[in-house]
Amino acid sequence: VTLPDIKCTGIRKVTQDDIKKATKNNCAVKLIASCNKELKVSPEEIPDNDPLCVNGTLNAISFTSEHSGTQTIIGRGAGGMETASSILRDLLDIRQEIARN
């Protein structure tokens, strides 16, 4: 699979009205990647109680297999603190490498 194989639609065209409509329907607009018969990434209206409807820096993935059914994994994504921690770790590694040489 290469990038041109994936139909990508960003969030630029999502309006306040789209968000209000979703909220009124007890839903949220989330950027969803899916790979069924086609590969795509696009904003989707999903119910508030859907396991993929996570907030903040959380990310979620759902997959279905023949033997285990549908599984959902939820974990922290790259939020501000996670990114800052990673940058600090990189800087400390660079400093340590410079000190060795």
Backbone as CSV, one residue per row, in Angstrom:
resi,resn,N_x,N_y,N_z,CA_x,CA_y,CA_z,C_x,C_y,C_z
1,VAL,0.850,-1.178,0.000,0.000,0.000,0.000,0.890,1.234,0.000
2,THR,0.580,2.184,-0.863,1.293,3.455,-0.878,0.294,4.573,-0.622
3,LEU,0.797,5.751,-0.300,-0.077,6.877,0.029,-1.133,7.157,-1.039
4,PRO,-0.803,7.108,-2.334,-1.847,7.353,-3.339,-2.994,6.335,-3.310
5,ASP,-2.772,5.181,-2.679,-3.828,4.167,-2.573,-4.879,4.526,-1.525
6,ILE,-4.594,5.513,-0.703,-5.481,5.879,0.409,-6.248,7.147,0.061
7,LYS,-7.571,7.057,0.152,-8.412,8.232,-0.085,-8.406,9.069,1.198
8,CYS,-7.789,10.247,1.136,-7.645,11.097,2.327,-8.490,12.354,2.208
9,THR,-9.287,12.597,3.223,-10.052,13.833,3.338,-9.769,14.382,4.728
10,GLY,-9.258,15.589,4.796,-8.922,16.187,6.083,-10.122,16.815,6.762
11,ILE,-9.844,17.583,7.801,-10.913,18.195,8.600,-11.226,19.627,8.181
12,ARG,-10.537,20.139,7.163,-10.718,21.541,6.774,-12.152,21.898,6.411
13,LYS,-12.886,20.947,5.860,-14.254,21.245,5.420,-15.301,20.974,6.498
14,VAL,-14.878,20.525,7.673,-15.809,20.319,8.784,-16.170,21.692,9.338
15,THR,-17.469,21.975,9.400,-17.940,23.288,9.848,-18.473,23.217,11.280
16,GLN,-18.680,24.397,11.860,-19.314,24.469,13.184,-20.697,23.831,13.128
17,ASP,-21.410,24.021,12.005,-22.732,23.405,11.857,-22.640,21.881,11.877
18,ASP,-21.603,21.324,11.246,-21.401,19.866,11.276,-21.226,19.387,12.713
19,ILE,-20.444,20.129,13.480,-20.179,19.756,14.874,-21.442,19.900,15.716
20,LYS,-22.192,20.992,15.518,-23.446,21.197,16.259,-24.452,20.101,15.940
21,LYS,-24.560,19.732,14.653,-25.485,18.674,14.239,-25.098,17.355,14.893
22,ALA,-23.815,17.043,14.891,-23.345,15.803,15.508,-23.660,15.794,17.001
23,THR,-23.386,16.908,17.675,-23.647,17.014,19.110,-25.131,16.816,19.401
24,LYS,-25.987,17.420,18.577,-27.438,17.286,18.742,-27.871,15.827,18.608
25,ASN,-27.147,15.068,17.788,-27.457,13.653,17.571,-26.692,12.726,18.523
26,ASN,-26.129,13.302,19.615,-25.310,12.531,20.562,-24.147,11.835,19.857
27,CYS,-23.528,12.589,18.962,-22.391,12.082,18.197,-21.253,13.090,18.261
28,ALA,-20.141,12.730,17.660,-18.995,13.627,17.523,-18.385,13.395,16.146
29,VAL,-17.719,14.413,15.629,-17.011,14.278,14.360,-15.560,13.943,14.688
30,LYS,-15.109,12.806,14.212,-13.746,12.336,14.467,-13.090,11.971,13.146
31,LEU,-11.778,12.145,13.075,-11.019,11.741,11.901,-10.771,10.235,12.020
32,ILE,-11.366,9.476,11.105,-11.346,8.019,11.174,-10.584,7.442,9.981
33,ALA,-9.682,6.535,10.264,-9.005,5.772,9.210,-9.656,4.399,9.170
34,SER,-9.958,3.926,7.969,-10.568,2.605,7.851,-9.973,1.842,6.679
35,CYS,-9.947,0.549,6.831,-9.477,-0.303,5.734,-10.395,-1.513,5.648
36,ASN,-11.433,-1.329,4.884,-12.347,-2.423,4.580,-12.079,-2.797,3.130
37,LYS,-13.002,-2.507,2.244,-12.750,-2.759,0.826,-11.900,-1.657,0.218
38,GLU,-11.918,-0.478,0.824,-11.058,0.617,0.378,-10.336,1.193,1.585
39,LEU,-9.214,1.834,1.331,-8.450,2.487,2.392,-8.812,3.957,2.382
40,LYS,-9.218,4.484,3.545,-9.570,5.902,3.575,-9.358,6.495,4.955
41,VAL,-9.177,7.799,4.955,-9.109,8.602,6.171,-10.025,9.780,5.918
42,SER,-11.008,9.977,6.804,-11.938,11.088,6.607,-12.688,11.384,7.900
43,PRO,-13.212,12.612,8.014,-14.039,12.931,9.171,-15.334,12.119,9.108
44,GLU,-15.709,11.535,10.220,-16.933,10.736,10.297,-17.710,11.147,11.534
45,GLU,-19.031,11.108,11.430,-19.879,11.336,12.595,-20.083,9.983,13.262
46,ILE,-19.618,9.874,14.506,-19.766,8.610,15.231,-20.454,8.870,16.571
47,PRO,-21.203,7.892,17.084,-21.916,8.071,18.353,-20.957,8.328,19.519
48,ASP,-21.429,9.120,20.477,-20.633,9.426,21.674,-20.199,8.169,22.421
49,ASN,-21.004,7.105,22.342,-20.679,5.883,23.085,-19.857,4.887,22.262
50,ASP,-19.451,5.271,21.061,-18.592,4.420,20.232,-17.204,4.359,20.868
51,PRO,-16.579,3.193,20.933,-15.242,3.104,21.532,-14.202,3.996,20.847
52,LEU,-14.414,4.347,19.584,-13.473,5.219,18.880,-13.666,6.695,19.219
53,CYS,-14.712,7.010,19.962,-15.010,8.411,20.296,-14.237,8.803,21.559
54,VAL,-12.922,8.966,21.403,-12.054,9.329,22.524,-11.720,10.813,22.447
55,ASN,-11.302,11.370,23.564,-11.016,12.805,23.626,-9.600,13.069,24.104
56,GLY,-9.220,14.339,24.027,-7.907,14.746,24.502,-6.811,14.128,23.662
57,THR,-5.779,13.626,24.334,-4.641,13.047,23.616,-4.796,11.545,23.395
58,LEU,-5.977,11.009,23.698,-6.183,9.577,23.503,-6.384,9.238,22.031
59,ASN,-5.894,8.080,21.649,-6.125,7.508,20.331,-6.774,6.152,20.535
60,ALA,-7.520,5.696,19.535,-8.161,4.389,19.625,-8.055,3.673,18.289
61,ILE,-7.980,2.357,18.360,-7.997,1.524,17.158,-8.908,0.337,17.431
62,SER,-9.745,0.016,16.461,-10.597,-1.170,16.541,-10.266,-2.073,15.370
63,PHE,-10.250,-3.352,15.632,-10.050,-4.313,14.552,-10.877,-5.551,14.857
64,THR,-11.227,-6.259,13.814,-12.046,-7.451,13.953,-11.308,-8.627,13.346
65,SER,-11.272,-9.717,14.089,-10.676,-10.936,13.553,-11.688,-12.070,13.675
66,GLU,-11.457,-13.072,12.888,-12.363,-14.214,12.846,-12.484,-14.890,14.211
67,HIS,-11.391,-14.972,14.940,-11.382,-15.739,16.186,-11.647,-14.918,17.442
68,SER,-11.309,-13.629,17.417,-11.480,-12.842,18.645,-12.593,-11.811,18.558
69,GLY,-13.221,-11.683,17.414,-14.266,-10.673,17.266,-13.651,-9.286,17.203
70,THR,-14.413,-8.286,17.613,-13.927,-6.906,17.565,-13.180,-6.560,18.844
71,GLN,-11.989,-6.027,18.684,-11.148,-5.585,19.794,-10.874,-4.094,19.623
72,THR,-10.888,-3.353,20.710,-10.557,-1.930,20.676,-9.443,-1.670,21.673
73,ILE,-8.434,-0.947,21.215,-7.312,-0.569,22.074,-7.288,0.949,22.150
74,ILE,-7.229,1.482,23.367,-7.202,2.928,23.589,-5.934,3.267,24.358
75,GLY,-5.229,4.294,23.897,-4.004,4.699,24.575,-3.682,6.152,24.306
76,ARG,-2.732,6.653,25.054,-2.337,8.052,24.909,-1.628,8.268,23.586
77,GLY,-1.958,9.357,22.950,-1.294,9.750,21.711,-0.220,10.775,22.007
78,ALA,0.177,11.494,21.004,1.253,12.482,21.157,0.667,13.844,21.510
79,GLY,0.373,14.040,22.767,-0.087,15.340,23.236,1.098,16.213,23.596
80,GLY,0.822,17.359,24.135,1.861,18.324,24.478,2.915,17.777,25.423
81,MET,2.485,17.138,26.513,3.438,16.608,27.491,4.258,15.459,26.902
82,GLU,3.605,14.602,26.133,4.315,13.481,25.523,5.370,13.983,24.544
83,THR,5.004,14.976,23.740,5.941,15.543,22.770,7.100,16.229,23.479
84,ALA,6.803,17.013,24.512,7.858,17.702,25.266,8.808,16.694,25.902
85,SER,8.275,15.633,26.457,9.101,14.598,27.072,10.014,13.941,26.041
86,SER,9.485,13.673,24.871,10.279,13.057,23.807,11.399,13.980,23.334
87,ILE,11.094,15.259,23.186,12.110,16.236,22.767,13.210,16.332,23.821
88,LEU,12.813,16.404,25.095,13.797,16.481,26.177,14.695,15.242,26.181
89,ARG,14.105,14.078,26.011,14.893,12.839,25.963,15.884,12.877,24.801
90,ASP,15.433,13.342,23.629,16.323,13.456,22.466,17.477,14.409,22.747
91,LEU,17.176,15.548,23.371,18.224,16.525,23.686,19.239,15.949,24.670
92,LEU,18.763,15.226,25.673,19.674,14.600,26.633,20.540,13.536,25.957
93,ASP,19.953,12.776,25.045,20.731,11.778,24.296,21.805,12.443,23.443
94,ILE,21.453,13.552,22.793,22.423,14.286,21.968,23.558,14.810,22.836
95,ARG,23.202,15.397,23.989,24.219,15.928,24.910,25.164,14.824,25.372
96,GLN,24.601,13.678,25.706,25.416,12.555,26.163,26.344,12.072,25.041
97,GLU,25.859,12.023,23.828,26.681,11.590,22.690,27.813,12.580,22.429
98,ILE,27.522,13.875,22.530,28.559,14.900,22.337,29.622,14.780,23.428
99,ALA,29.200,14.524,24.661,30.146,14.405,25.778,31.082,13.211,25.599
100,ARG,30.603,12.152,24.960,31.437,10.969,24.718,32.526,11.238,23.689
101,ASN,32.263,12.138,22.765,33.217,12.392,21.667,34.119,13.501,22.009
